């Protein structure tokens, strides 16, 4: 036994040493990257912990109980904040999808949005709310929240979405997310233990509803969180499967329409929209402590620590369950089981006067949190998968636009968000009841001191939450994007990217070789018959079945790859290739004059099979793009369109990078000169830095102008560039299937 333990420890040490800087075979992230993402996540979670109280939401105890904004005014400014979020989210989406930074799509914003987030959060807390009327409280809170909608949301989205581009391997993403959650959840667990204790030291009372607590504790936490999050910025690398030779800016409306056609996006979004009631019960434990005196501050610290710890354990079993059952089954069953344990809170609430009540509530909440956390663990993984699917169907990597299209949910949230305040009021959390019971009408939450109303209000919230959890499960029955299909799609994306780059450069690199190997393997496996898994399960041992199951998956992936390679041999593929060849031959200036099927003619095309439906959808998109191209040509290129010279933009990029390198070098020299107290050198270096800054601005302006011209050109001739890509892809696929290619 001891020998076996030593072998395991030694194996772990060797693995850690071998893969600290390079990923294991078949994986994309080194151990150093995983450790950096998880450790930096502690900082992000600290900031998120603080902002959970700073962001406007129904039932927010800092804004409602502490600052003193009633539920209905709070809901009104919440609705206004949702409206203001629309243009800000659209701006974030455009910035992400068109980011050309060498640091990647998301990493730059962890730095540039993190610091303003910490500063704004600190300023928000030190506003003199004690001397403000209700109107000015609402105005100040709303003003800050508009800024939070941009900076904090950008910072949080960048961190949450970073996993989408760190690895295209769905299973690896799930594994990394589990590790990330285990490590980053240390911060809310620790804060949950010490926060009530520190709060009592600051106020001398068993309460969390004193503004001093947040003013003294949150600002240091925000800045510490930002500094820790920088570990992510400096130690991770984004890896997006796309052609290196492609440099195209994506038009907002094109990206919006592309995401709007993603059926899986709507399934996931719908689950969130119709399950809005599920969060209603989350405040009950806090209320039991603050208003019913269910325990002391020390006991409550233990309660919150244990409750927060419930999110830890699913991270250990999550990857195993995902491999065994898949994300869909887990999402359905976790929601259905949540209904059971939410309803189990009802008898506990009715015994709230008993000294053991909060501990029983803790037990039920812990189990429910364990179950729901297992489902929440899948959220980022599912969202990453559907972005891969989006890349597959649209041909472009569109990530930021998911947030913009998701704004449609804001309109739904504005309506559904009125439900909880209405439930609160109907159950007795209103000024009339507060006045009748002799409480302060300016703080309706004091009604919760009355045990009868406490039970009534909490019971209603529990039932509403159970209904929300049940509704949340329904859309997942229609989610059929399996882990196998995701892996197949990533392999197809690799093949597309490799051969697009090869057609541009003629370079036989590692990506090209990998694509060729994928195709060779697929040709061998695609015709293999491994039999029914149900039958194999009955006839084989567990180890043999697992081996055959993996082989079955490889066969399914191989068939998907060959379907991609043969798509131009289908009736629909031949029709599209014919159109693409005509458009490509006409050139960037002549393609709008080609006679192609009208919108009405396209709508009459058959759509019984999935292939037919996809072809019909793509034909409608091409029709829209050509119409947009005609208008753009008339407006911007009246004298004609010629091929865009990308070399000028590349030269500007090189010049910009050289200036940045020189600026960094001079800053290092200036630091040394200051340390050596060399005044002459300091003066000379400062003069050089001033000149560099001027040059940097000039080049940045030139880059921006050239990028805008570049974007305008490619948006205008998009049907042409798409057609050229199709003809080159069809030629490559034909050569591949004829086995006339070499590695």
ZAMARGU-4260 file (C-alpha; in steps of 0.2 Angstrom, whole numbers, plus 5000, padded with zeros to 4 digits):
<rodrens>
0) 5000/5000/5000 | 5014/5012/5005 | 5023/5007/4989 | 5008/5011/4979 | 5006/5028/4987
5) 5024/5032/4984 | 5022/5028/4965 | 5007/5039/4964 | 5016/5053/4972 | 5031/5051/4961
10) 5020/5050/4945 | 5012/5066/4950 | 5028/5075/4953 | 5035/5069/4936 | 5019/5074/4927
15) 5019/5091/4936 | 5038/5093/4931 | 5035/5088/4913 | 5019/5097/4909 | 5022/5113/4919
20) 5027/5123/4904 | 5020/5112/4890 | 5003/5104/4889 | 5001/5085/4889 | 4998/5076/4872
25) 4980/5080/4866 | 4979/5095/4878 | 4981/5113/4875 | 4985/5120/4892 | 5001/5118/4903
30) 5000/5116/4921 | 5007/5133/4924 | 4992/5141/4914 | 4980/5131/4924 | 4987/5136/4940
35) 4988/5154/4935 | 4970/5154/4929 | 4964/5146/4945 | 4975/5157/4957 | 4971/5173/4948
40) 4953/5168/4949 | 4954/5170/4968 | 4956/5189/4964 | 4942/5189/4952 | 4930/5181/4964
45) 4934/5193/4978 | 4929/5207/4966 | 4914/5198/4961 | 4909/5195/4979 | 4910/5214/4983
50) 4901/5218/4967 | 4886/5206/4971 | 4881/5219/4983 | 4886/5235/4973 | 4876/5230/4957
55) 4857/5234/4957 | 4846/5219/4959 | 4830/5215/4968 | 4833/5210/4986 | 4850/5218/4986
60) 4853/5220/5005 | 4866/5233/5004 | 4856/5244/4993 | 4839/5240/5001 | 4842/5237/5019
65) 4858/5247/5022 | 4857/5262/5010 | 4838/5261/5012 | 4830/5260/4994 | 4813/5251/4995
70) 4810/5236/4983 | 4799/5245/4970 | 4811/5260/4968 | 4825/5248/4967 | 4816/5238/4954
75) 4813/5254/4944 | 4831/5259/4944 | 4836/5241/4940 | 4825/5242/4924 | 4833/5259/4919
80) 4850/5251/4921 | 4845/5237/4910 | 4841/5249/4896 | 4857/5259/4898 | 4866/5242/4897
85) 4861/5240/4879 | 4873/5252/4870 | 4887/5248/4882 | 4885/5229/4880 | 4885/5231/4861
90) 4901/5242/4862 | 4909/5228/4872 | 4904/5215/4860 | 4911/5225/4845 | 4927/5228/4854
95) 4930/5210/4858 | 4925/5203/4841 | 4937/5215/4833 | 4951/5215/4845 | 4968/5213/4836
100) 4979/5213/4851 | 4994/5201/4852 | 4988/5197/4870 | 4971/5190/4863 | 4953/5193/4863
105) 4950/5194/4882 | 4966/5195/4892 | 4969/5213/4888 | 4953/5218/4896 | 4957/5209/4913
110) 4970/5223/4915 | 4962/5238/4907 | 4945/5235/4915 | 4951/5228/4932 | 4958/5244/4939
115) 4944/5256/4935 | 4932/5243/4942 | 4941/5243/4959 | 4942/5262/4959 | 4923/5264/4955
120) 4918/5252/4968 | 4928/5261/4981 | 4921/5278/4976 | 4903/5271/4976 | 4904/5265/4994
125) 4910/5282/5001 | 4896/5292/4994 | 4887/5301/5008 | 4870/5291/5007 | 4866/5296/5025
130) 4863/5314/5020 | 4853/5310/5004 | 4835/5309/5000 | 4828/5294/4991 | 4828/5302/4974
135) 4847/5306/4976 | 4851/5289/4983 | 4843/5281/4967 | 4851/5294/4956 | 4869/5290/4963
140) 4867/5272/4963 | 4860/5272/4945 | 4874/5283/4939 | 4888/5271/4947 | 4879/5256/4940
145) 4879/5263/4922 | 4898/5263/4924 | 4898/5246/4932 | 4889/5239/4917 | 4904/5243/4906
150) 4919/5241/4917 | 4914/5228/4929 | 4904/5218/4917 | 4919/5219/4904 | 4931/5213/4917
155) 4920/5199/4923 | 4915/5193/4905 | 4933/5193/4900 | 4938/5182/4914 | 4923/5170/4912
160) 4925/5169/4893 | 4944/5167/4894 | 4941/5148/4895 | 4933/5148/4878 | 4949/5152/4870
165) 4962/5144/4881 | 4958/5127/4874 | 4946/5120/4860 | 4945/5103/4870 | 4928/5102/4878
170) 4933/5089/4891 | 4949/5099/4895 | 4939/5115/4898 | 4928/5105/4910 | 4943/5098/4919
175) 4951/5116/4920 | 4935/5124/4926 | 4933/5111/4940 | 4951/5115/4946 | 4948/5134/4944
180) 4932/5133/4954 | 4940/5123/4968 | 4954/5136/4970 | 4944/5152/4967 | 4930/5147/4979
185) 4943/5148/4993 | 4940/5167/4993 | 4921/5168/4996 | 4923/5154/5008 | 4936/5163/5018
190) 4927/5179/5016 | 4911/5171/5022 | 4919/5166/5038 | 4928/5182/5043 | 4916/5195/5036
195) 4902/5193/5049 | 4916/5193/5063 | 4924/5209/5056 | 4907/5217/5054 | 4904/5214/5072
200) 4921/5222/5077 | 4917/5237/5066 | 4899/5240/5073 | 4898/5230/5089 | 4882/5223/5083
205) 4876/5206/5075 | 4871/5214/5059 | 4877/5216/5041 | 4867/5231/5037 | 4879/5245/5042
210) 4887/5255/5028 | 4903/5257/5038 | 4906/5238/5036 | 4907/5240/5017 | 4917/5256/5017
215) 4931/5249/5028 | 4931/5231/5021 | 4927/5232/5002 | 4940/5244/4995 | 4955/5234/5001
220) 4947/5219/4995 | 4944/5226/4978 | 4962/5232/4975 | 4969/5216/4982 | 4957/5206/4970
225) 4964/5216/4955 | 4982/5213/4959 | 4979/5194/4961 | 4969/5194/4945 | 4985/5200/4936
230) 4992/5182/4937 | 4980/5177/4924 | 4985/5192/4912 | 5004/5188/4913 | 5003/5168/4913
235) 4990/5163/4900 | 4989/5162/4881 | 4974/5161/4870 | 4972/5148/4857 | 4959/5150/4844
240) 4957/5138/4830 | 4956/5150/4815 | 4967/5154/4800 | 4982/5164/4805 | 4981/5172/4788
245) 4964/5179/4790 | 4963/5197/4797 | 4944/5203/4795 | 4934/5215/4805 | 4917/5209/4809
250) 4902/5220/4805 | 4891/5222/4820 | 4875/5218/4811 | 4882/5203/4802 | 4888/5196/4819
255) 4872/5200/4827 | 4862/5190/4814 | 4874/5176/4814 | 4872/5173/4833 | 4854/5175/4832
260) 4853/5160/4821 | 4862/5149/4834 | 4848/5137/4841 | 4859/5132/4856 | 4861/5150/4861
265) 4842/5152/4862 | 4840/5135/4872 | 4853/5141/4885 | 4846/5158/4886 | 4828/5152/4887
270) 4832/5141/4902 | 4839/5157/4911 | 4824/5168/4906 | 4810/5156/4912 | 4819/5150/4928
275) 4820/5168/4935 | 4810/5164/4950 | 4823/5151/4956 | 4833/5163/4965 | 4819/5169/4977
280) 4824/5158/4991 | 4843/5164/4992 | 4840/5177/5005 | 4830/5166/5018 | 4845/5161/5028
285) 4852/5179/5029 | 4834/5185/5034 | 4833/5171/5048 | 4849/5177/5055 | 4846/5196/5054
290) 4828/5197/5058 | 4823/5181/5068 | 4839/5180/5079 | 4842/5162/5074 | 4860/5162/5079
295) 4875/5172/5085 | 4887/5181/5073 | 4900/5167/5077 | 4887/5154/5073 | 4882/5163/5057
300) 4900/5164/5051 | 4901/5145/5053 | 4884/5143/5044 | 4889/5154/5029 | 4906/5145/5028
305) 4898/5128/5027 | 4885/5134/5015 | 4898/5141/5004 | 4908/5125/5005 | 4894/5116/4996
310) 4900/5123/4979 | 4917/5115/4982 | 4913/5097/4981 | 4904/5096/4964 | 4920/5102/4957
315) 4928/5085/4962 | 4915/5074/4954 | 4910/5085/4940 | 4923/5080/4927 | 4919/5062/4930
320) 4900/5064/4928 | 4902/5074/4912 | 4913/5060/4905 | 4900/5047/4910 | 4883/5056/4907
325) 4886/5071/4897 | 4881/5089/4900 | 4863/5088/4895 | 4858/5074/4907 | 4867/5083/4921
330) 4858/5099/4918 | 4841/5091/4917 | 4843/5081/4933 | 4851/5094/4944 | 4836/5106/4940
335) 4823/5093/4944 | 4832/5088/4960 | 4833/5106/4965 | 4814/5107/4965 | 4813/5093/4978
340) 4826/5101/4990 | 4819/5119/4988 | 4802/5112/4994 | 4810/5103/5008 | 4813/5121/5016
345) 4795/5124/5019 | 4793/5114/5035 | 4810/5121/5041 | 4803/5139/5039 | 4788/5134/5050
350) 4799/5129/5064 | 4810/5145/5063 | 4808/5149/5081 | 4817/5133/5086 | 4836/5134/5090
355) 4840/5120/5078 | 4830/5128/5063 | 4845/5137/5055 | 4855/5121/5056 | 4842/5111/5047
360) 4840/5125/5034 | 4859/5124/5032 | 4858/5105/5029 | 4844/5107/5016 | 4852/5122/5008
365) 4869/5113/5007 | 4862/5098/4998 | 4853/5110/4986 | 4868/5120/4983 | 4878/5105/4980
370) 4866/5099/4966 | 4864/5116/4958 | 4882/5120/4959 | 4885/5104/4948 | 4874/5112/4935
375) 4882/5129/4937 | 4899/5121/4934 | 4893/5116/4916 | 4887/5134/4912 | 4904/5140/4906
380) 4908/5124/4897 | 4891/5124/4888 | 4894/5142/4883 | 4911/5138/4876 | 4904/5123/4866
385) 4890/5134/4858 | 4903/5147/4853 | 4913/5133/4844 | 4896/5128/4835 | 4894/5146/4830
390) 4912/5147/4823 | 4907/5131/4813 | 4891/5137/4806 | 4896/5155/4802 | 4915/5153/4798
395) 4920/5167/4809 | 4925/5167/4828 | 4911/5178/4836 | 4912/5178/4855 | 4907/5196/4861
400) 4891/5196/4851 | 4883/5183/4861 | 4882/5196/4875 | 4874/5209/4863 | 4861/5197/4857
405) 4858/5192/4875 | 4852/5209/4878 | 4835/5203/4871 | 4834/5195/4887 | 4835/5212/4896
410) 4817/5216/4889 | 4811/5199/4896 | 4821/5202/4913 | 4813/5219/4914 | 4796/5211/4914
415) 4800/5196/4924 | 4810/5206/4937 | 4794/5214/4943 | 4788/5197/4949 | 4799/5196/4965
420) 4795/5213/4971 | 4777/5210/4968 | 4778/5193/4977 | 4787/5202/4992 | 4773/5216/4992
425) 4759/5203/4991 | 4766/5192/5005 | 4767/5207/5016 | 4784/5216/5013 | 4776/5233/5011
430) 4774/5250/5020 | 4756/5246/5025 | 4761/5231/5034 | 4776/5239/5042 | 4766/5254/5048
435) 4752/5242/5055 | 4765/5232/5065 | 4773/5248/5071 | 4789/5247/5061 | 4799/5260/5051
440) 4789/5262/5035 | 4805/5268/5026 | 4813/5251/5029 | 4799/5238/5025 | 4811/5224/5028
445) 4808/5226/5047 | 4792/5217/5043 | 4803/5201/5044 | 4805/5204/5063 | 4787/5198/5064
450) 4788/5179/5064 | 4771/5176/5056 | 4775/5187/5041 | 4792/5180/5040 | 4785/5163/5038
455) 4772/5169/5026 | 4784/5178/5015 | 4797/5165/5015 | 4785/5151/5011 | 4779/5161/4996
460) 4797/5163/4990 | 4801/5144/4992 | 4786/5139/4981 | 4790/5152/4968 | 4808/5146/4968
465) 4803/5128/4966 | 4792/5133/4951 | 4807/5142/4943 | 4818/5127/4945 | 4806/5116/4936
470) 4804/5128/4922 | 4823/5130/4921 | 4824/5111/4916 | 4812/5111/4901 | 4824/5119/4888
475) 4838/5107/4891 | 4827/5093/4884 | 4830/5101/4867 | 4849/5103/4869 | 4857/5089/4858
480) 4875/5096/4856 | 4885/5082/4863 | 4903/5081/4868 | 4907/5070/4853 | 4899/5083/4841
485) 4909/5097/4849 | 4925/5087/4846 | 4921/5083/4828 | 4917/5102/4825 | 4934/5107/4832
490) 4943/5095/4821 | 4933/5102/4806 | 4938/5119/4811 | 4957/5114/4812 | 4956/5107/4794
495) 4947/5122/4787 | 4960/5134/4795 | 4975/5123/4790 | 4970/5122/4772 | 4965/5141/4771
500) 4982/5146/4777 | 4990/5133/4766 | 4981/5141/4751 | 4987/5158/4755 | 5005/5154/4760
505) 5009/5137/4753 | 5018/5133/4769 | 5017/5115/4776 | 5017/5119/4795 | 5012/5108/4810
510) 4994/5113/4808 | 4994/5107/4790 | 5002/5091/4795 | 4989/5088/4809 | 4975/5091/4798
515) 4981/5079/4785 | 4983/5066/4799 | 4965/5069/4805 | 4959/5066/4787 | 4969/5050/4785
520) 4963/5043/4801 | 4945/5047/4797 | 4946/5038/4780 | 4952/5023/4789 | 4939/5023/4803
525) 4923/5030/4794 | 4918/5014/4787 | 4921/5004/4802 | 4906/4996/4811 | 4908/4994/4830
530) 4890/4989/4833 | 4877/4995/4845 | 4883/5002/4862 | 4868/4995/4870 | 4871/4977/4864
535) 4890/4979/4868 | 4886/4984/4886 | 4878/4967/4888 | 4891/4957/4880 | 4908/4964/4886
540) 4917/4968/4902 | 4918/4986/4908 | 4936/4989/4902 | 4932/4982/4885 | 4916/4992/4884
545) 4925/5008/4888 | 4937/5004/4874 | 4924/5000/4861 | 4914/5016/4867 | 4929/5027/4863
550) 4932/5018/4847 | 4913/5021/4843 | 4916/5040/4846 | 4931/5041/4835 | 4921/5033/4821
555) 4907/5045/4823 | 4919/5060/4823 | 4928/5052/4807 | 4911/5052/4798 | 4907/5070/4803
560) 4924/5075/4796 | 4921/5065/4779 | 4904/5073/4778 | 4913/5090/4779 | 4925/5085/4765
565) 4912/5078/4754 | 4900/5093/4756 | 4903/5100/4739 | 4899/5083/4731 | 4881/5085/4737
570) 4867/5093/4726 | 4866/5108/4738 | 4885/5109/4739 | 4887/5109/4720 | 4874/5123/4718
575) 4883/5134/4731 | 4900/5130/4723 | 4894/5135/4706 | 4887/5152/4713 | 4904/5154/4722
580) 4914/5151/4707 | 4904/5164/4697 | 4906/5177/4711 | 4924/5174/4712 | 4927/5176/4694
585) 4917/5192/4693 | 4930/5200/4706 | 4927/5212/4720 | 4920/5225/4708 | 4908/5214/4698
590) 4900/5202/4709 | 4885/5213/4713 | 4879/5212/4695 | 4878/5193/4694 | 4861/5186/4693
595) 4858/5175/4708 | 4842/5167/4716 | 4831/5180/4724 | 4825/5180/4742 | 4808/5173/4737
600) 4816/5160/4726 | 4827/5154/4740 | 4812/5153/4752 | 4804/5140/4740 | 4820/5129/4741
605) 4817/5112/4750 | 4822/5111/4768 | 4816/5094/4774 | 4834/5087/4778 | 4846/5096/4789
610) 4858/5099/4774 | 4844/5107/4764 | 4839/5118/4779 | 4857/5123/4781 | 4860/5127/4763
615) 4843/5137/4762 | 4849/5147/4778 | 4866/5151/4770 | 4858/5156/4754 | 4847/5169/4763
620) 4862/5175/4772 | 4872/5177/4755 | 4857/5186/4748 | 4857/5199/4763 | 4876/5201/4761
625) 4875/5205/4743 | 4861/5218/4745 | 4872/5226/4759 | 4887/5226/4747 | 4878/5235/4733
630) 4873/5249/4745 | 4891/5250/4752 | 4898/5251/4735 | 4887/5265/4730 | 4890/5275/4745
635) 4909/5272/4748 | 4916/5265/4732 | 4907/5274/4718 | 4923/5274/4707 | 4925/5255/4709
640) 4933/5242/4721 | 4950/5235/4719 | 4959/5222/4730 | 4965/5229/4747 | 4984/5230/4750
645) 4986/5222/4767 | 5005/5225/4766 | 5002/5243/4772 | 4993/5238/4787 | 5006/5225/4791
650) 5020/5238/4790 | 5010/5250/4802 | 5008/5235/4814 | 5027/5232/4814 | 5030/5250/4816
655) 5018/5251/4831 | 5026/5236/4839 | 5044/5243/4837 | 5038/5259/4845 | 5031/5249/4860
660) 5047/5239/4862 | 5057/5255/4861 | 5045/5264/4874 | 5047/5249/4886 | 5066/5249/4884
665) 5067/5267/4888 | 5056/5266/4903 | 5068/5252/4910 | 5083/5263/4907 | 5074/5278/4915
670) 5071/5268/4931 | 5089/5263/4932 | 5094/5281/4929 | 5083/5287/4943 | 5090/5273/4955
675) 5107/5279/4950 | 5102/5297/4952 | 5109/5302/4935 | 5100/5318/4932 | 5107/5321/4915
680) 5102/5303/4909 | 5085/5305/4917 | 5082/5322/4907 | 5088/5314/4891 | 5077/5299/4893
685) 5062/5309/4897 | 5064/5319/4882 | 5065/5303/4871 | 5050/5296/4880 | 5040/5312/4876
690) 5045/5310/4857 | 5041/5292/4858 | 5024/5296/4865 | 5020/5308/4851 | 5026/5295/4838
695) 5015/5282/4846 | 5000/5293/4845 | 5003/5296/4826 | 5006/5278/4822 | 4991/5273/4832
700) 4980/5286/4823 | 4987/5279/4806 | 4983/5261/4811 | 4966/5266/4816 | 4962/5274/4800
705) 4970/5260/4790 | 4960/5247/4800 | 4944/5257/4797 | 4947/5257/4778 | 4952/5238/4779
710) 4936/5234/4788 | 4925/5244/4776 | 4933/5236/4761 | 4930/5218/4768 | 4913/5222/4774
715) 4909/5228/4757 | 4916/5213/4747 | 4912/5200/4760 | 4902/5190/4747 | 4917/5190/4736
720) 4930/5185/4749 | 4918/5171/4755 | 4916/5164/4738 | 4935/5164/4735 | 4937/5155/4751
725) 4924/5142/4746 | 4932/5139/4729 | 4949/5137/4737 | 4941/5125/4751 | 4932/5115/4738
730) 4948/5113/4727 | 4958/5108/4743 | 4944/5095/4748 | 4944/5088/4731 | 4962/5085/4731
735) 4962/5078/4748 | 4948/5065/4744 | 4958/5060/4728 | 4973/5057/4739 | 4983/5069/4728
740) 4991/5078/4743 | 5007/5076/4752 | 5013/5081/4769
</rodrens>
